[in-house]
Amino acid sequence: MIYLDNNATTRVAPEVFAAMQPFLTDYYGNPASAHALGRRMKTAVEQAREQVAALLGAADPTEIVFTSCGSESDNWAIGGFLEQNPTRRHIITTRVEHEAVRNLCEHLAEVGCEVTWLEVDGQGELDLDDLRRALRRDTAIVSVMLANNETGVLFPIEEIGKIVRENSDAVFHVDGVQAVGKIPINLKELEVDLFALSGHKLHAPQGVGALYVRNGVTLPPFIIGGAQEHGRRAGTSAVPNIVGLGAACELAANPESHELIGRLRGRLEDEILRTIPNALLNGISDRAKRLPNTANISFQYVEGENIMMLLDEAGICVSTGSACHSGTHQASPTLRAMNVPYTAAQGSIRFSLGRYNTTEEIEQTLGVLPGIVSRLVEMSPYEKELKVLQNAG
Ligand code: PLP
């Protein structure tokens, strides 16, 4: 199997599994227990906190709070801050956020908040003047993702953080779920107050995430109960998963595998765009402004769902749009926000690479994809339009 769906989830790294294993067998204590086994667990949790803090460039490990997933981190950041500040009801976010932020903000709009949705252009980029204009004295929170899960487009959070700071009292929350482990991050140097991440996107297991809460920013507890996570999220810690997240963060700090992933993604993207006449890149073409692992390509006038199924039959896993949209026939909100025409948005495939992909796998994919697309092109009702593209190519 060739797995090119790493933005959906990733394989647990062997190094991560090895770090977790003793905590599934020999070390089974509760980190809140005072005895030796409990203390051993607590030490492991605190070591993982340091590993996460180090990857994010946090000023202090206490700024890291373990959660169960990225969605929880996003929900807690936004929902918690609003709960804490009941007089401020204005939120600014973008049209292309993941559901964890977008659907939450839609819900908040229904229950009395005012949401300003920042638009993106055809390349998936924001106009920062829109943000400047949108900021108000009563703006509670600005929530902007660092990397888009579908296109890999990076938003300039350094600049956004400065604008938020200079023009408002709002807190700045960043959904960093797709970026962590793929690009360097140094929160110490950014005006970011809250930052969400998820373990299963960086070769840790599913079921663990974290929220960075800058020192000085307070949130009400996400779960009320015991004193775990300094009273910020009650419930016995999922020690094996937390240890796994720590190990994954340490693994991700090594830049070598990222360079290889970037090269493989470049080769895949270049070849598809060069050899398949109806292929069109979604998102900015400047690769410095995109994640190194993601290529979102539309095959115009054919159904992405059909490409995905035929690739699946060939043993190659990809997504149409974001994983969360697969199975529905609507063009993804992100591509719609970018004004990608319907006939292209429907044919969009997301290739997302990871640390275990090889050159052979990319060549194999390039070997089967053109045949699959041309089979579907032959069956497409858009004969005339496809002719024009073929002649132009
Ligand atoms: N934010 C982004 C940008 C994502 O891509 C995802 C998952 O795909 C999430 C949040 C949600 O993370 P989780 O699946 O850990 O809840």
Residues whose N, C-alpha, C, O or C-beta is under 5 A from the ligand:
A	BS01	PLP	N7 A8 C69 G70 S71 E72 H98 A100 A147 N149 D175 V177 Q178 S198
